[in-house]
Amino acid sequence: MTTFTREDHSGTGPGEFTPDGCSVEMYVRLPGNGETEIIAAAAPPGATLLELGAGAGRMTRPLLARGFRVTAVDESAAMLAKIEGAPTVRAAIEDLELEERFEVVTLASFLVNTADTATRAGLLRACARHVTDDGLVLIQREPDGRHETRTPGVEWSRDGMTISVISIEPVAEGVSKTCIGYEFEEARWTQTFYSENLSTPAFEAALTDAGLTVESYLTEDRSWARARLSDSSRTAV
Ligand SMILES: C[S@@+](CC[C@H](N)C(=O)[O-])C[C@H]1O[C@@H](n2cnc3c(N)ncnc32)[C@H](O)[C@@H]1O
């Protein structure tokens, strides 16, 4: 079976890009889209929070402002350089081995939908390795059917910018190659990425394999899941 890794992703536009094709300057400008509110409603106030794939701190900033004690992880030094007020760790999430355990671990931005099964397993194991025995893992995933509802030409605008689906094509069973455009007044970026459509049972099975159990979904479309360590994965059993 063909595997598409994040190194197959790409981006166009001004400035630096991450290995997975994200523009640093675009993420500096991208406004929040309700993610912080979802996290804050689920997490205990003031919790220690490990943010995996933090990028330029789009969620880090409002989470810090709400009193969470955030540690931001990303493999891109250029992204992390944009973050102020939180400790940052430059690492591939799959390889992360911090001594500290966190009351909340977040894996947002649909990273779990990577079309690389081994990386997905690594991301989820990193969540399990870094959460406290009674802590929460909050994961943002593509909701069921998202690939079918995305068609070229679809666009949505918010806060002075427009996001559009430039192209989307199936490239393997359940895997799409998508090109998204981000248009701001002064500049335009694109990102082309591969993602795997994970049904709810497939998503939950991937978590089970990593020692996590989905406890509930935080949004009606099931795009945010709240998980905990499975009983057998707790250290204090
Ligand atoms: C789509 S951006 C989202 C950033 C941030 N979560 C946000 O919503 O603004 C994804 C970020 O995850 C990072 N990333 C992707 N895969 C990674 C991995 N396996 N290990 C470390 N960082 C990763 C990229 O470098 C990038 O900064």
The ligand as an ORCA input file, in Angstrom:
! r2SCAN-3c Opt
* xyz 0 1
  C      -1.603     22.743     10.509
  S      -0.360     23.395     11.562
  C      -1.355     23.815     12.964
  C      -0.651     24.568     14.040
  C      -1.535     24.891     15.248
  N      -2.041     23.678     15.877
  C      -2.673     25.776     14.844
  O      -3.799     25.272     14.767
  O      -2.455     26.949     14.589
  C       0.425     21.888     12.045
  C       1.683     22.075     12.882
  O       2.062     20.798     13.372
  C       3.441     20.603     13.160
  N       3.614     19.151     12.973
  C       2.968     18.364     12.083
  N       3.318     17.089     12.257
  C       4.231     17.085     13.266
  C       4.939     16.050     13.939
  N       4.779     14.782     13.594
  N       5.780     16.393     14.937
  C       5.939     17.703     15.304
  N       5.271     18.709     14.727
  C       4.421     18.403     13.726
  C       3.806     21.423     11.964
  O       5.175     21.777     11.990
  C       2.866     22.613     12.107
  O       3.453     23.663     12.824
*
